[in-house]
Amino acid sequence: MKPILLLTWIATVVALGAEPRKGVANATNQFLVTGMHCKGCAAGIASELKRTRGVQFAEVTLTNQLAVVAFDTNRVSPAALVKVIQEAGYEAAVVKR
């Protein structure tokens, strides 16, 4: 990105009072996700998780029914991530911290 564009972007973020969406990942959890039937289901859940403030990384696999999520605990909790998955139409539970 060109320096002038970067400065413009930073000025816009500051003017709007917006915070960066992602922090520093300081936790990684695994979630059991049930109700997925295809790779599209897994991709949709991963997409929703990645859009969540504080999430640095999210990978969802259909074959083992797991989501692995790296996130900033100051911005999002494991319970909130379970809720994101549930709101996408699936069941979820923390299986490993």
C-alpha positions as CSV (number, residue, x, y, z in Angstrom):
1,M,0.0,0.0,0.0
2,K,1.3,3.4,-0.9
3,P,2.2,5.6,2.1
4,I,-0.4,8.3,1.3
5,L,-3.2,5.6,1.1
6,L,-2.1,4.1,4.4
7,L,-2.1,7.5,6.1
8,T,-5.6,8.2,4.6
9,W,-6.9,4.9,5.9
10,I,-5.5,5.5,9.4
11,A,-7.0,9.0,9.5
12,T,-10.4,7.6,8.4
13,V,-10.2,4.9,11.1
14,V,-9.3,7.4,13.8
15,A,-11.9,9.9,12.6
16,L,-14.7,7.3,12.7
17,G,-13.5,6.1,16.1
18,A,-13.1,2.6,14.8
19,E,-10.8,0.1,16.4
20,P,-8.8,-2.5,14.4
21,R,-10.9,-5.6,14.1
22,K,-8.2,-8.0,15.2
23,G,-6.0,-8.1,18.2
24,V,-3.2,-10.4,19.1
25,A,-4.1,-14.0,19.4
26,N,-3.3,-15.2,22.9
27,A,-5.5,-18.4,22.9
28,T,-6.4,-21.3,20.6
29,N,-9.4,-23.4,21.2
30,Q,-10.9,-26.4,19.5
31,F,-14.7,-26.6,19.1
32,L,-16.8,-29.6,18.3
33,V,-19.2,-28.5,15.5
34,T,-22.2,-30.7,14.7
35,G,-24.7,-30.5,11.9
36,M,-22.3,-29.9,9.0
37,H,-23.1,-31.9,5.9
38,C,-20.7,-30.6,3.3
39,K,-17.5,-28.6,2.8
40,G,-19.7,-25.6,2.1
41,C,-21.0,-25.8,5.7
42,A,-17.4,-25.8,7.0
43,A,-16.4,-22.9,4.8
44,G,-19.4,-20.9,5.9
45,I,-18.6,-21.4,9.6
46,A,-15.0,-20.5,9.1
47,S,-16.0,-17.3,7.2
48,E,-18.3,-16.3,10.1
49,L,-15.6,-16.9,12.7
50,K,-13.0,-15.0,10.7
51,R,-15.3,-12.0,10.6
52,T,-15.6,-12.0,14.4
53,R,-13.7,-9.2,16.1
54,G,-10.6,-10.6,17.8
55,V,-10.3,-13.8,15.7
56,Q,-6.9,-14.2,14.1
57,F,-7.3,-17.6,12.6
58,A,-10.2,-20.1,12.0
59,E,-10.2,-23.4,10.3
60,V,-13.2,-25.8,10.2
61,T,-13.0,-29.3,9.0
62,L,-15.9,-31.5,8.0
63,T,-14.2,-34.8,8.4
64,N,-13.4,-34.4,12.1
65,Q,-16.2,-32.0,12.9
66,L,-13.8,-29.5,14.5
67,A,-13.1,-25.8,14.4
68,V,-9.7,-24.5,15.5
69,V,-9.8,-20.8,16.4
70,A,-6.9,-18.6,17.5
71,F,-8.2,-15.4,19.1
72,D,-7.6,-12.5,21.5
73,T,-9.3,-13.2,24.8
74,N,-9.5,-9.5,25.5
75,R,-11.9,-9.1,22.5
76,V,-13.8,-12.4,22.3
77,S,-14.5,-15.3,24.6
78,P,-14.9,-19.0,23.8
79,A,-18.6,-18.7,24.7
80,A,-19.0,-15.9,22.2
81,L,-17.4,-18.1,19.5
82,V,-19.8,-20.9,20.3
83,K,-22.6,-18.4,19.8
84,V,-21.2,-17.4,16.4
85,I,-21.3,-21.0,15.3
86,Q,-24.8,-21.5,16.7
87,E,-26.1,-18.4,15.0
88,A,-24.7,-19.8,11.7
89,G,-27.1,-22.8,12.3
90,Y,-24.9,-25.4,13.9
91,E,-24.3,-26.8,17.3
92,A,-20.9,-26.2,19.0
93,A,-19.0,-26.9,22.2
94,V,-15.5,-26.1,23.4
95,V,-13.5,-29.4,23.4
96,K,-10.0,-28.2,24.1
97,R,-8.4,-25.0,25.4
